[in-house]
Amino acid sequence: MAAWLCPTCGREFKTRGQHHFCEPFTGVEDYIKAQPAELRPRLRAVRETIRQNAPQAVERIAWRMPTFWQGENLIHFAAFKKHIGIYPGEEGVSAFKERIEEAGYRSSKGAIQLPNDQELPLEFIAELTRFRVRNAEEKK
């Protein structure tokens, strides 16, 4: 069987069209720059809101997403075609469950989907971030 070369990154795979990530992101800004231009301002607003509310947290890439870490992963975020995913973990989602439902956001055990066709709820993201910082500190 002939190998398949990804036309974007040039990596070789056994299976044609093999799902993979072409470039590992070396930092949060690299991740943001790799996203569609129309999403970059939204992602930067999410990043800045989290940064302001978790000033001791370290930015990193984890699970291939921008992540703020402070003794543990506090919160991740990621871009998708129709939404920005916020990942505050199960603690964050359960603590804000009622508010998430009232806003009509889709959510799962540890994720919240913020639709790209709606204004970003930056104050909500700030509150969620502060909650996660307190939550992580209590675990120490």
N, C-alpha and C positions, 0 to 999 in steps of 0.2 A: 504494500500500500504506500502510495506517495505521501510525503509529508506536506503539510499545509503551512504556508508562511502568512502571518498576519500582515496585511498591507499597511497597517498603521505603525506597528512597532517592530516588525521584522522577525518576531519570535517564531520558532518552528514548533508545530504541534502535529500529533498523529491524526487527529480528527479535523476534518474540514470545518471551518467556522467555530472552532473550539472557543467556548466562553472563557474570557480572561480579562484582566485589567492590563492595558498596555503599559502604563507607566505607574510605578509606585510613587505616591505623593511624598515628598520629603517634608512638607509642612502644610499648615492650614492655608496659607496664601496660595501655595501651589494647587491645592484642591480647588479653591475658589476660582483661580484663573483658568482651570480646566473645564469649568462649567459654562453653560450658555450665557452670553453677555447679559441677557435680560434678567437672569437670576443672581448675578454677582452682587448688585446693590442690596438685595434682600439677604443674601448670605453674609455680607459684611455687616449689615445691621444686626443680624442675629449674633454674630461673633462679638461685636462691640458690646451689645447688651449683656451677653454672658460675661465677657471680660470685666465690665464695670461692676458686676454683681458677684463676681468670684475673683477678686483681685490677687489672691494668693495662688490661684490655680495655674497650672502649667498647660500650655497648649501642646497637643500632639496629635498624631494620626493613630487611631485605634479602630479596629474593625473596618478599616479603609474609609473612616469618616473623621472629620474634625472633632476633637475631643478635648474637654477640659478635665484635668486630673488634679486631685488634691488628696493624696493618700488612697484614692480609688477613683474610678471614672465617675465624674459628677454628672456630666451631660454630654451627649454627642449631638451632632446635627448633620443633615445630608440633603442634597438637592435631588429632586425627582421631577419628572416632566410636569406633573400636576400639583405637586406640593413640596413643602420642605418638611422633612421628618425631624422631630425633636425626640431625643431618647434620654429621658431622665431616670430611667429604670422603673422597676415596678413600684418602688416607694413613691416616686414623683407622680406617676399616673394615678395611683390609688388615692394619694392625698388630695389631688385636684380633680378627682373623678366627676363630681357634680358640676364643677365649672366647665370642664371639658365637654360634658354632655349638653349643658346649657348653651355653649357656643356652637354646638353642632359639629365639632371636630371629630373625625374618625380617630379611634385609638385602639390599641391592643395592650397587652400586658405591660409593656415597657416603652411604648411609642405613641406619639401624637402627630397627626398629619395636619399641617397648616396649609390650606389651599393657596396656590399661587395667584388665584384671581381675587383674593381678599387681602385687605390691609394686614400687615403683620401685627400680632398682638404683643408688642414689645414689653409692655408692663407685665403681662402674664408671664412671658419668658423670664423677665427679671425676678418676679416672685418665685417662680419655679426654681430658678438658679439659686436664689437665697435659701430656699427650703432645702435644696440638695446640699448646699454648703453646711448648713446646720446639721442636717441628717448625717453627713460624713463625719463631722466633728464629734457628734454624740457617739459614734461607733468606736472612736479611738479609746 
